[in-house]
Every structure is written in C-alpha cells, then in structure tokens.
Amino acid sequence: MPIFEFRCLKCGNLFEKLFLNRDGEVQIECPACHADSFERIISKTSYKMAPGNGSQTKVTRKSCSSGNDCVTLEIPGHGD
C-alpha cells in the first residue's frame, strides 16, 4: 500500500495519498483548496549511521584454496 506525495498546482499545498488498491481508480483532490490539478513529487529519503565502536566496515584479506586472495567484508549490524 504505497503512499504518494503530491503538490497542488493551484495553491501549492503538499499532501499525501494512500493507495489501498493499485488497480482501482482513486479520486485525488487537494485537501486545502479541493482543486483536482496536481503533480506527483518524488519523496526525499535520508538515513544516518549510528556512531560507536564497530561502526566501520572491516575488510579482511586471506589466501583462498584457489591460490588467489579472498576478501571478507564485515558490515556493522549484520550477524551480530
């Protein structure tokens, strides 16, 4: 059930709309001015890595049975 963001072309209001069924028709209007002219906008995303001991990725090199070097990555938070 995706939530999409829209901007009203009449008043500039930003609003979200939850789509319960992707196949069905949905009536969309601005909740502020009730206009039906709008544009879909791309949402901004963000994340933050928590600081602390072991928050760095650890790279380990060793010899493999094939005779080549093998590299192992240890990513914080995975397999702890």
N, C-alpha and C positions, 0 to 999 in steps of 0.2 A: 504494500500500500504506500505508494510514493507521495511525498508532499512536494509540490512545486511552488515556486515563488513567482509573483507577477508584479508588474508596475502598471498602474493605471495611466493611460495616455491623456486623460482629461485633467486629473488633479495631481498626478504624480505619487499617489499613495502606494506604498509597498504592502503586499499582502500574500498570504499563503493559502493554498487549497489542497486538501487531502483528497486523493482519488481512490475510492474504495474498489472500483471496477474499471480496469483499463479499456474494456471493450464497450462499455456503456457511454452514452452521451452525458456530458456534465455541463450544466449552465454555470457560467462564470461571470460574475459582475463585481465591481469594486464595492467593498463594504462601506466605504466613506461616501461616495457620490452616486453609486449604483449604475455607473457607466459600464457598457459592455465592450469598450475599446481598451485593450491592454496588450502588454508584451511580456513574454516569459523571460525571466532573468536567470542567470547562472549563479548558483549559491557559492559563497566563499567558504572554504574549509580551512581548518587550522589544526595543528597538533603541537604538543610540547613534550619533549623528552624530559623525564624527571631526572634531576641531578642526583648524584650519590655514588657510593662505592660500587664499582662493577657496571657503571652505565656506559662504558665504552665497549665497542665491538673488539673481541680478541681474535687475532689471526695467528694460527699455529701452522708451521711447515714441518713436514716429516717425510721420510722416504717411504714410498709405497712398494708393494711387491712387484709392480711393473718396472721398477727402477727409476721412475720419474718422481718428482716432488709432488706431494699431495698437500692441499691447503684445507684447513678446517676453520670455519668461522663460528665463533660462539656469540650469539646475539643475546643481549640482556633481556631477561624476562621470559625466555624460551627454554623450557626444560629444567627450570629451577625447582 
